[in-house]
Amino acid sequence: MVALKPILQAWLEAAEAQARKNRIARETTLDICVLPSLDKKRKRTSIAAPEKRSLEAYFSVQPRPSGEKIAAIAEKLDLKKNVVRVWFCNQRQKQKRMKYSAVNGPGNGQ
């Protein structure tokens, strides 16, 4: 064991030096770049009643609009395209959930 001590000591010092070097490099990199994960969470979008009625009317005609149609609806209602897209996705999920609960609802012996 005594014979290994100088070898292990040299290895430990080299490993610690490398760890310090990596930590300094990481800290410098973090100072230079802006990480998107540090952004604040987006506020929840509230859709007013008139816009909601319009979206429901569009949904009854076409529950799966194309990207171009979603962009046109968003522009017409003065909403963000992503808000309209997510609204349609949520409505489809809601419809699916309602359909499932009607078929497998309470009272069907399950």
C-alpha positions as a Python dict, from the first residue, in 0.01 Angstrom:
ca = {
    (1, 'M'): (0, 0, 0),
    (2, 'V'): (284, 237, 81),
    (3, 'A'): (426, 186, -267),
    (4, 'L'): (96, 289, -427),
    (5, 'K'): (59, 610, -225),
    (6, 'P'): (272, 837, -453),
    (7, 'I'): (97, 704, -765),
    (8, 'L'): (-249, 751, -614),
    (9, 'Q'): (-154, 1097, -484),
    (10, 'A'): (-41, 1206, -833),
    (11, 'W'): (-358, 1063, -989),
    (12, 'L'): (-579, 1240, -731),
    (13, 'E'): (-407, 1575, -788),
    (14, 'A'): (-442, 1540, -1165),
    (15, 'A'): (-812, 1451, -1131),
    (16, 'E'): (-880, 1748, -901),
    (17, 'A'): (-696, 1984, -1137),
    (18, 'Q'): (-904, 1858, -1431),
    (19, 'A'): (-1225, 1898, -1229),
    (20, 'R'): (-1132, 2258, -1141),
    (21, 'K'): (-1049, 2330, -1505),
    (22, 'N'): (-1385, 2187, -1621),
    (23, 'R'): (-1577, 2382, -1354),
    (24, 'I'): (-1411, 2710, -1459),
    (25, 'A'): (-1484, 2638, -1827),
    (26, 'R'): (-1849, 2562, -1745),
    (27, 'E'): (-1891, 2880, -1541),
    (28, 'T'): (-1742, 3091, -1821),
    (29, 'T'): (-1972, 2927, -2075),
    (30, 'L'): (-2277, 2994, -1856),
    (31, 'D'): (-2179, 3360, -1830),
    (32, 'I'): (-2156, 3392, -2208),
    (33, 'C'): (-2472, 3214, -2325),
    (34, 'V'): (-2830, 3280, -2219),
    (35, 'L'): (-3018, 2966, -2133),
    (36, 'P'): (-3383, 2950, -2250),
    (37, 'S'): (-3479, 2744, -1945),
    (38, 'L'): (-3424, 3055, -1732),
    (39, 'D'): (-3710, 3238, -1906),
    (40, 'K'): (-4023, 3307, -1707),
    (41, 'K'): (-4327, 3088, -1760),
    (42, 'R'): (-4574, 3218, -2017),
    (43, 'K'): (-4899, 3357, -1877),
    (44, 'R'): (-5218, 3160, -1940),
    (45, 'T'): (-5418, 3306, -2229),
    (46, 'S'): (-5778, 3403, -2162),
    (47, 'I'): (-6007, 3389, -2463),
    (48, 'A'): (-6301, 3629, -2452),
    (49, 'A'): (-6656, 3504, -2511),
    (50, 'P'): (-6694, 3640, -2870),
    (51, 'E'): (-6365, 3481, -2979),
    (52, 'K'): (-6460, 3158, -2805),
    (53, 'R'): (-6793, 3146, -2990),
    (54, 'S'): (-6612, 3202, -3319),
    (55, 'L'): (-6363, 2925, -3240),
    (56, 'E'): (-6649, 2690, -3151),
    (57, 'A'): (-6821, 2772, -3481),
    (58, 'Y'): (-6500, 2701, -3673),
    (59, 'F'): (-6456, 2378, -3474),
    (60, 'S'): (-6806, 2255, -3557),
    (61, 'V'): (-6730, 2298, -3928),
    (62, 'Q'): (-6371, 2168, -3923),
    (63, 'P'): (-6226, 2015, -3602),
    (64, 'R'): (-5886, 1957, -3771),
    (65, 'P'): (-5796, 2273, -3964),
    (66, 'S'): (-5471, 2298, -4158),
    (67, 'G'): (-5184, 2517, -4044),
    (68, 'E'): (-5281, 2783, -4296),
    (69, 'K'): (-5642, 2781, -4175),
    (70, 'I'): (-5528, 2809, -3813),
    (71, 'A'): (-5310, 3106, -3908),
    (72, 'A'): (-5605, 3271, -4085),
    (73, 'I'): (-5834, 3213, -3786),
    (74, 'A'): (-5570, 3351, -3548),
    (75, 'E'): (-5524, 3661, -3759),
    (76, 'K'): (-5899, 3716, -3791),
    (77, 'L'): (-5953, 3683, -3413),
    (78, 'D'): (-5633, 3871, -3326),
    (79, 'L'): (-5489, 3576, -3132),
    (80, 'K'): (-5153, 3403, -3153),
    (81, 'K'): (-5136, 3110, -3392),
    (82, 'N'): (-5013, 2880, -3116),
    (83, 'V'): (-5306, 2977, -2892),
    (84, 'V'): (-5555, 2882, -3164),
    (85, 'R'): (-5369, 2559, -3240),
    (86, 'V'): (-5367, 2456, -2875),
    (87, 'W'): (-5734, 2550, -2838),
    (88, 'F'): (-5826, 2316, -3125),
    (89, 'C'): (-5613, 2037, -2974),
    (90, 'N'): (-5778, 2085, -2636),
    (91, 'Q'): (-6126, 2084, -2791),
    (92, 'R'): (-6055, 1759, -2973),
    (93, 'Q'): (-5936, 1602, -2647),
    (94, 'K'): (-6243, 1734, -2466),
    (95, 'Q'): (-6469, 1587, -2735),
    (96, 'K'): (-6289, 1255, -2711),
    (97, 'R'): (-6323, 1257, -2330),
    (98, 'M'): (-6695, 1339, -2351),
    (99, 'K'): (-6750, 1060, -2603),
    (100, 'Y'): (-6563, 811, -2384),
    (101, 'S'): (-6753, 908, -2069),
    (102, 'A'): (-7087, 877, -2256),
    (103, 'V'): (-6999, 524, -2366),
    (104, 'N'): (-6834, 410, -2041),
    (105, 'G'): (-7020, 631, -1798),
    (106, 'P'): (-7161, 536, -1461),
    (107, 'G'): (-7454, 297, -1478),
    (108, 'N'): (-7306, 74, -1747),
    (109, 'G'): (-7213, -186, -1487),
    (110, 'Q'): (-6842, -120, -1484),
}
